[in-house]
Amino acid sequence: MPLEAEIRTALQTLDPTVLEVINESALHSGHAGDDGSGESHWRIRIAASRLDELTRIARHRAIHDALGPAIIGRIHALAIEIK
């Protein structure tokens, strides 16, 4: 399964009302974190009521927890935008 699909599936546990998963790896081609997989740099735009009452740090932790170590371990850079 492509990493984008894995990310989308994992984040469904947060019941998002908005979820955009954007692969930005091509923008970082040749960068030290570019592993050549084409799946190293990601941006997530998400809105979920479960995140509303959390602090910014707690929101990011919740997203990282939802993704889990198997996915996080395969990502060099993850930008998170919470709406």
N, C-alpha and C positions, 0 to 999 in steps of 0.2 A: 504494500500500500504506500503511495507517495506520502511524504512527510506532511504536506498540506492537509491531506485527508485525515491523517493521524491527529494533527493539531485540532482540526475542526471537531472530530469525534470526541477528543479528550475535553474540550471546552464546553461541550454540551452539558456536562455535569453542573455548570453554572447557570443553566437555563437562560442563555443570552437572548435579548430581543434584537440586538444588532451584533453581527459577527462578520468581520472582514479579516481574512488571512492573506497577507500579501507577501509574496516571495520577492525580496529585494536583493537577492544574491548577485544578479547580473550587474547591479550598480557597484558591487565591491569586488569585481573580478580583478585578480592580481594582488588583492589585499592580503596581508599576512593570515587573516582568518579564513580566507577562501580555500576550502579544501578540495575544490574541483568538482564537488558533487552537484553544484547548482542549488543546494538546499542548506546554505549556511547562515543566511541573513534573512530575518523575518520581521514583519510588522503586524501587530494584532490591533484591530480597533474593535472594542467590545462595549456593550451596554448590557448590564444584568442587574436586576433589583437586588440580588444577593450581595452585590458589591457596594450598593448605595451607602450603607451605614458604616463602612470600613474606612480606616485611614488609607492614605495613598500607599504606604508600605504594606499594610495588610491586604490591600487589593492586589498588589503585585505578587505577594506571597500566595494568595489564593489562586492566582493564575498559574504560578509556577507549580503549586501543589496539584492543580488539576492536570497540568501537562505531565507531571511526573518525571523522575530522573531519566528514564529511557529516552524521552523526547528531548528534554533539556540538555542532556549529554551530547546530542547530535546537532545542537544549534550553537553557532559561534556568537551571534548577536540577535537580540530580541528587543524590538521597540514595542512598547505597550501604550496604547492610547485608550483611556477609559472615558466613555461618554456619559 
